[in-house]
Amino acid sequence: MDRTYRFARRVATPLLRIEASILIALAFYLASASTFKTVTHPGALGGEIAFALLGAVGLFLCSISYSRGTAWGRSPAVLANLIAIGVSYFMFGSRLYITAIPLLILAAATLTAALLGYRPDLGKE
């Protein structure tokens, strides 16, 4: 069981950082796309960019928690990936398979690693 815990913790850290990088790339894409197209709802676009950046910061902080072996990053990491699985479900409903499938795979892998990557009785190693 210790081997599973250690492996999951080692995997959770880079997966959370990959998710954070994807959110940063999404925020930059949305910001740059607004310079080439007419934005009909700039407030909504600004909100999406802000939440993408806040989510990226949160996921990066969760990855720091996993790299240090502390517990404070587990709950937000699990919640973020449960939300991502829900987003993937709605993408499947809209037939956006090219983004729904990778999102589902990444979120499920990160969720599994986040759930298995912390054991309160072991603490820091």
N, C-alpha and C positions, 0 to 999 in steps of 0.2 A: 504494500500500500504506500509506503514511503516513496518508492520509485515512481509510482503514478503521480503522486503529489508533486514531486520535484519536476518531473517531465511536464506536467500541466502548467506549473508556474513558469517554467522556462519558455513554454510555448505562448502563454497568455501575454507576456510582456511584448514580444514583437507583433503579435496580432493586434493588440490594442494600439500600438504605434502605427501600424498599417492603416487601421481604421481612422485614426486621427489625421494621417497624411491624406487619405481620401477626402475627408471633410474639408481640409485646407484647400486641396485642389478644387473641390466643388465650389468653395467660396470664391476662389480666384476666377474660376470659370464664370460664375454668375456675375461677378464684378466686371470682368472684361467683356462678357456678352452684352452687358447693358450699354457699353460704349459704342457698339456696332448696330444695335437695334433700338427702336423706340420703346421705352418702358412705359406701359400703361398704368401700372401701380407701383410707383417707386417705394412707397412705404412697405409694401409686402416684400419687395425684392430686398430692401435693406434689412428687414426682419429675418429673411432667410439667410442672408449673408452673416448677420450677427449670430444667429443660432448655430450656424455651421461652425463658425469660429469658436463660439463658447463650447460646443460639443467636442471640437478637436482638442481644446485645452483640457476639458474634463477627462477625455479618454487618455490623453498623454499623462495627466496626473495619476490616473488609475494604473497606467503601466509602471509608473514610478513606485506605486504601492506594491505591485506584484514583484518588481525587481528587488525591493527591500524586504519582502516577506511580511509586510504589515497587512492589517485587515481592512483599513478604511476605504480601499479602492474596490473591494469586491462587489458591494451592493450597486454602486453606480455602473460598474462594468456589466453586471448581469442585467440591470434595467435597460441600459442602452442597447444591448444586443437583443433583448426581448422586443423592444420597440422596432429594431431593424428587421426582425423576423416578421413582425406585423406589417411593416412597410413593404417587405418582399411579397407578402400575401396579396396586398392590394395591387402591386405591380403585376402579379400573375393574373389577377382579374382584369387588368387593362391590356393583357397580352404583351407586356414589355419584358419578354423572356430574356432578352440579351442583358438586361440589368438585374432582373429578379433572381435569376439562378446564381450568378456570382455573389450577390448580396446575401442570399439565403445560405450559401455554403460558408462564406466568411463569418456571418453572424452566428451560425450554428457551431462552427469550430471554435470561435472565440468564447461563446457562451459555455460550451463544454469545458474549455480550458479554464475559464474564470470560475466555474463551479467546483472543479476538481483541484484548482491551484492554490487553495488556502486550507490549512488545518489549524484551528486555534490552539491545539495542544502542543504543536511543534514550535510555533513562534518563529523567531529569526534563526537562521542557520549560518 
